Amino acid sequence: MPHLTNDQQTLYLAIAAGVALIGLLLALVLAFRLRKVRREYAILRGEGKDRDIFAAVSRGLRKVDAIDRRLDGVVATQEDAAKLGRFAVQKFGIVRYDAFEDMGGRMSFSAALLDDHGDGLVLTSINGRTETRTYAKEVRGLTSEFNLSDEEQSAISEATSVRPPQQPQTSASR
């Protein structure tokens, strides 16, 4: 081991003290930063209370899951209602006419009431001077096993024709 002079020993000692001082300052800066991060983390965690961010996110996720389940139920119910609605009366057509030449006022009628599949019935009422007769005929796929009159066929055609929707009248247009 070489022999160091007093000046060299002092220089090495000063360098070692400087490095130690820089290390101490760096350790203090890191300690303050760590303290700040721990404080922010404690705020996020809520210091163990149920008001921390993790508990809030967990509650939010549980609520979203519950809403998702309810929405799935609503969608399933709506789909069932739509399937059932296809069998409800959706199409209606009526034809008024004079069944007898000596009768006026177009008091006789044929009305077709059909679902989305073209199934339903045709009601026909024939008015005479002394009596009225009413008939109901089953319709399957826009046809019937019973003979249909021209007026009944017209009522079915009117029920299945595409018409633009009626605009509701406003008080200004009346």
Secondary structure in CASP SS format (residue, H / E / C, confidence):
PFRMAT SS
TARGET T0000
AUTHOR 0000-0000-0000
METHOD secondary structure of the structure
MODEL  1
M C 1.00
P C 1.00
H C 1.00
L C 1.00
T C 1.00
N H 1.00
D H 1.00
Q H 1.00
Q H 1.00
T H 1.00
L H 1.00
Y H 1.00
L H 1.00
A H 1.00
I H 1.00
A H 1.00
A H 1.00
G H 1.00
V H 1.00
A H 1.00
L H 1.00
I H 1.00
G H 1.00
L H 1.00
L H 1.00
L H 1.00
A H 1.00
L H 1.00
V H 1.00
L H 1.00
A H 1.00
F H 1.00
R H 1.00
L H 1.00
R H 1.00
K H 1.00
V H 1.00
R H 1.00
R H 1.00
E H 1.00
Y H 1.00
A H 1.00
I H 1.00
L H 1.00
R H 1.00
G H 1.00
E H 1.00
G H 1.00
K C 1.00
D C 1.00
R C 1.00
D C 1.00
I H 1.00
F H 1.00
A H 1.00
A H 1.00
V H 1.00
S H 1.00
R H 1.00
G H 1.00
L H 1.00
R H 1.00
K H 1.00
V H 1.00
D H 1.00
A H 1.00
I H 1.00
D H 1.00
R H 1.00
R H 1.00
L H 1.00
D H 1.00
G H 1.00
V H 1.00
V H 1.00
A H 1.00
T H 1.00
Q H 1.00
E H 1.00
D H 1.00
A H 1.00
A H 1.00
K H 1.00
L H 1.00
G H 1.00
R C 1.00
F C 1.00
A C 1.00
V C 1.00
Q C 1.00
K E 1.00
F E 1.00
G E 1.00
I E 1.00
V E 1.00
R E 1.00
Y E 1.00
D C 1.00
A C 1.00
F C 1.00
E C 1.00
D C 1.00
M C 1.00
G C 1.00
G C 1.00
R C 1.00
M C 1.00
S E 1.00
F E 1.00
S E 1.00
A E 1.00
A E 1.00
L E 1.00
L E 1.00
D C 1.00
D C 1.00
H C 1.00
G C 1.00
D C 1.00
G E 1.00
L E 1.00
V E 1.00
L E 1.00
T E 1.00
S E 1.00
I E 1.00
N E 1.00
G C 1.00
R C 1.00
T C 1.00
E C 1.00
T E 1.00
R E 1.00
T E 1.00
Y E 1.00
A E 1.00
K E 1.00
E E 1.00
V E 1.00
R E 1.00
G C 1.00
L C 1.00
T E 1.00
S C 1.00
E C 1.00
F C 1.00
N C 1.00
L C 1.00
S C 1.00
D H 1.00
E H 1.00
E H 1.00
Q H 1.00
S H 1.00
A H 1.00
I H 1.00
S H 1.00
E H 1.00
A H 1.00
T H 1.00
S C 1.00
V C 1.00
R C 1.00
P C 1.00
P C 1.00
Q C 1.00
Q C 1.00
P C 1.00
Q C 1.00
T C 1.00
S C 1.00
A C 1.00
S C 1.00
R C 1.00
END
